[in-house]
C-alpha cells in the first residue's frame, strides 16, 4: 500500500491556501495553474512506463511545486523570480519550515520532492546522477510547461504584457531569438528584447520537453498554432518570421510525438 495519500495532501493544500485572498486574480491564476499541472502530470504518467508509486509521487510534487508562489505574490504582488525565487522559497517553506509533513507523513520521498521542486523552473537541469530524482525533475518540468501553454492560450494577452495587444502586434522578432528557434533551444530571459521575443520564448519551452506524451499533449491541444495565432502581426517581416517559428515548432513536436 502506498504511503502517499493524495486526498489528504489536497485537503491540506486547500487549507494552506485559505490564508490567501481568493479574489486576487494572480492568486486565482496560480491556484488554477497548480491543479492543472496535477492534471498534466496525470496525463504524462498514465501514458509513460512509470510505476504506480512514482505516478502518485509525481502528482504530489505537481500539487506542491508552486507553493512558494503564493507567499511571493502576497509579499511582492509579482511573479518576478529576480525579486524572490519561488522554487527555492517553496523548498524553504516545505523543508526548513517543515510544512512538508502537512502533506505527507513519511520522509521517505523528501529528497526527491526537494530536488524536483527546487529545479522545476530552472533554465536547465544540472547533472543529476540519481535516476529516480532525475525522472521526477523531468516529470514536473514537463507538466509545468504543458500548463504554461494552456495559460498562454487562454489568459488575456494584457495579463502577460505590460502593454496592449495592439502594441505587441507591431513589434519585431529579434534576430537572436529567431536564431535560438532555428537552433531548437530554450531562450534565456536576458536574451529577450521585445514583448514578442517573450512570447516566442514560451513557445521555445517545447525544446526542453522530455516525454513523447508531452509532445502528444501539445499536438492534441494545437498549442503551437493557437498561441501564434493569438496576434495579428502588422509588420510583414514579423509575419514572415512567425511563420518560420511555426514551421520549426510544429515539425519539432511532430517528430517527437
Legacy VTK file of the C-alpha trace (Angstrom):
# vtk DataFile Version 3.0
C-alpha trace
ASCII
DATASET POLYDATA
POINTS 257 float
0.000 0.000 0.000
1.284 3.446 -0.979
2.426 5.839 1.742
1.195 8.758 -0.376
-2.352 9.886 0.386
-3.246 12.341 -2.384
-6.677 13.161 -0.975
-5.113 14.088 2.377
-2.491 16.194 0.565
-5.156 18.005 -1.482
-7.189 18.879 1.632
-4.056 20.124 3.389
-3.152 22.216 0.342
-6.613 23.836 0.259
-6.170 24.615 3.948
-2.735 26.147 3.229
-4.284 28.352 0.503
-7.108 29.569 2.769
-4.957 32.424 4.161
-4.504 33.932 0.669
-7.095 36.238 -0.919
-9.195 34.030 -3.242
-10.390 37.119 -5.164
-6.855 38.240 -6.040
-6.556 37.496 -9.783
-2.890 36.436 -9.547
-3.592 34.110 -6.606
-6.561 32.672 -8.519
-4.427 32.134 -11.641
-1.790 30.231 -9.646
-4.388 28.163 -7.802
-5.906 27.073 -11.138
-2.418 26.518 -12.565
-1.486 24.225 -9.672
-4.406 21.862 -10.209
-3.942 21.939 -13.988
-0.278 20.939 -13.537
-1.531 17.983 -11.466
-3.774 17.037 -14.427
-0.880 17.406 -16.871
1.282 15.185 -14.636
-1.558 12.669 -14.593
-1.666 12.760 -18.401
2.078 12.094 -18.748
2.373 9.421 -16.040
-0.611 7.442 -17.351
0.993 7.247 -20.810
4.619 6.547 -19.895
6.082 3.421 -18.308
6.024 4.620 -14.699
5.183 2.686 -11.520
2.017 3.477 -9.547
4.159 4.741 -6.665
6.090 7.141 -8.910
2.852 8.260 -10.529
1.403 9.205 -7.112
4.657 10.886 -6.122
4.637 12.893 -9.376
1.089 14.102 -8.636
2.095 15.119 -5.100
5.095 17.055 -6.444
2.815 18.741 -9.005
0.466 19.794 -6.200
3.326 21.341 -4.203
5.604 22.621 -6.977
4.449 26.269 -6.812
3.780 26.544 -3.089
6.350 29.380 -2.943
4.380 31.451 -5.472
1.561 32.361 -3.082
3.826 33.986 -0.499
5.769 35.671 -3.322
2.526 37.215 -4.607
1.383 38.192 -1.120
4.694 39.941 -0.381
5.546 41.467 -3.777
2.426 41.096 -5.993
4.856 39.930 -8.677
5.924 36.725 -10.425
9.460 38.093 -10.847
11.909 35.446 -9.613
14.692 38.051 -9.616
12.924 39.588 -6.603
12.249 36.241 -4.943
12.944 32.790 -6.419
9.632 30.971 -5.908
11.129 27.473 -6.394
13.828 27.953 -3.740
11.310 29.619 -1.447
8.943 26.665 -1.907
11.704 24.329 -0.734
12.304 26.608 2.262
8.598 26.507 3.227
8.394 22.738 2.861
11.698 21.616 4.343
13.104 24.394 6.550
9.712 25.307 7.990
8.753 21.598 7.964
5.423 22.151 6.177
6.089 19.011 4.105
4.684 16.857 6.957
1.314 18.581 6.450
1.105 16.889 3.056
2.857 13.544 3.516
3.612 11.806 6.818
6.660 9.803 5.743
10.056 11.365 4.997
10.853 8.532 2.573
10.456 10.757 -0.535
11.808 14.022 0.893
14.976 14.185 -1.206
13.084 13.527 -4.447
10.400 16.119 -3.633
13.005 18.691 -2.579
15.122 18.330 -5.725
12.144 18.241 -8.123
10.637 21.438 -6.695
13.996 23.201 -6.382
14.836 22.671 -10.077
11.362 22.826 -11.637
11.695 26.343 -13.055
15.458 26.418 -13.731
16.641 27.173 -17.271
18.089 23.676 -17.404
18.725 20.773 -15.063
22.176 20.210 -13.570
23.813 16.809 -13.873
21.663 14.563 -11.652
23.023 11.040 -11.233
20.162 9.551 -9.221
17.814 8.267 -11.940
14.668 8.449 -9.823
15.321 12.061 -8.830
16.057 12.845 -12.477
12.776 11.207 -13.549
10.758 13.368 -11.148
12.630 16.534 -12.104
11.755 15.856 -15.745
8.124 14.989 -14.959
7.383 18.192 -13.052
9.226 20.359 -15.579
7.163 18.884 -18.430
3.834 19.120 -16.576
4.550 22.738 -15.586
5.409 23.707 -19.166
2.335 21.959 -20.579
0.066 24.030 -18.383
2.026 27.156 -19.253
0.846 26.606 -22.830
-2.767 26.486 -21.583
-2.269 29.729 -19.634
-0.782 31.480 -22.682
-3.611 30.198 -24.896
-6.465 31.254 -22.601
-5.488 34.190 -20.351
-5.775 37.748 -21.673
-2.669 38.944 -23.504
-2.703 42.125 -21.422
-2.203 39.920 -18.345
1.079 38.690 -19.827
2.373 42.026 -21.131
2.570 45.488 -19.600
1.232 46.931 -22.860
-1.761 46.342 -25.105
-2.027 43.503 -27.609
-2.097 46.109 -30.418
1.357 47.414 -29.472
2.854 43.896 -29.327
1.412 43.171 -32.796
3.565 45.971 -34.259
6.819 44.670 -32.755
9.632 42.763 -34.438
11.192 39.399 -33.637
14.832 39.940 -32.641
17.490 38.208 -34.760
18.970 36.299 -31.793
15.524 34.965 -30.816
14.849 33.637 -34.311
18.333 32.082 -34.256
17.555 30.323 -30.960
14.416 28.804 -32.531
16.472 27.664 -35.541
18.927 26.076 -33.093
15.969 24.394 -31.339
16.903 25.588 -27.855
15.297 27.289 -24.854
15.612 31.056 -24.544
17.082 32.876 -21.554
15.266 35.911 -20.103
18.308 38.086 -20.739
18.166 37.297 -24.464
14.708 38.835 -24.895
14.287 42.433 -26.059
10.670 42.825 -27.226
7.376 41.540 -25.822
7.172 39.359 -28.916
10.549 37.836 -28.007
8.991 36.951 -24.661
6.020 35.321 -26.396
8.317 33.241 -28.609
10.380 32.201 -25.568
7.236 30.486 -24.229
6.874 28.527 -27.476
10.528 27.508 -27.093
9.552 25.535 -23.967
8.978 22.621 -26.373
12.758 22.304 -26.775
13.044 21.301 -23.108
10.269 18.668 -23.027
11.311 15.131 -22.089
8.445 12.707 -22.805
6.743 11.710 -26.055
3.368 12.040 -24.293
4.201 15.706 -23.579
4.565 16.323 -27.310
1.288 14.495 -27.972
-0.380 16.747 -25.391
0.873 19.833 -27.288
-0.464 18.340 -30.540
-3.853 17.399 -29.079
-4.436 20.962 -27.879
-2.867 22.541 -31.001
-0.971 24.931 -28.732
1.671 25.998 -31.284
-0.911 27.290 -33.769
-3.224 28.643 -31.063
-0.522 30.725 -29.390
0.991 32.023 -32.631
-2.450 32.943 -33.989
-3.453 34.939 -30.899
-1.996 38.039 -32.534
-2.382 39.736 -35.907
1.184 40.700 -36.794
1.083 44.013 -38.651
4.774 44.080 -39.610
5.352 41.997 -42.811
8.833 40.938 -41.655
7.416 39.806 -38.307
4.628 37.880 -40.044
7.225 36.050 -42.148
9.386 35.265 -39.118
6.428 33.990 -37.092
5.589 31.586 -39.918
9.151 30.271 -39.767
8.822 29.869 -35.986
5.533 27.997 -36.524
7.054 25.605 -39.069
10.095 24.780 -36.910
7.996 24.255 -33.767
5.334 22.118 -35.470
7.982 19.902 -37.076
9.870 19.539 -33.807
6.719 18.440 -31.956
5.582 16.086 -34.762
8.941 14.280 -34.866
8.830 13.600 -31.122
5.160 12.820 -30.571
LINES 1 258
257 0 1 2 3 4 5 6 7 8 9 10 11 12 13 14 15 16 17 18 19 20 21 22 23 24 25 26 27 28 29 30 31 32 33 34 35 36 37 38 39 40 41 42 43 44 45 46 47 48 49 50 51 52 53 54 55 56 57 58 59 60 61 62 63 64 65 66 67 68 69 70 71 72 73 74 75 76 77 78 79 80 81 82 83 84 85 86 87 88 89 90 91 92 93 94 95 96 97 98 99 100 101 102 103 104 105 106 107 108 109 110 111 112 113 114 115 116 117 118 119 120 121 122 123 124 125 126 127 128 129 130 131 132 133 134 135 136 137 138 139 140 141 142 143 144 145 146 147 148 149 150 151 152 153 154 155 156 157 158 159 160 161 162 163 164 165 166 167 168 169 170 171 172 173 174 175 176 177 178 179 180 181 182 183 184 185 186 187 188 189 190 191 192 193 194 195 196 197 198 199 200 201 202 203 204 205 206 207 208 209 210 211 212 213 214 215 216 217 218 219 220 221 222 223 224 225 226 227 228 229 230 231 232 233 234 235 236 237 238 239 240 241 242 243 244 245 246 247 248 249 250 251 252 253 254 255 256
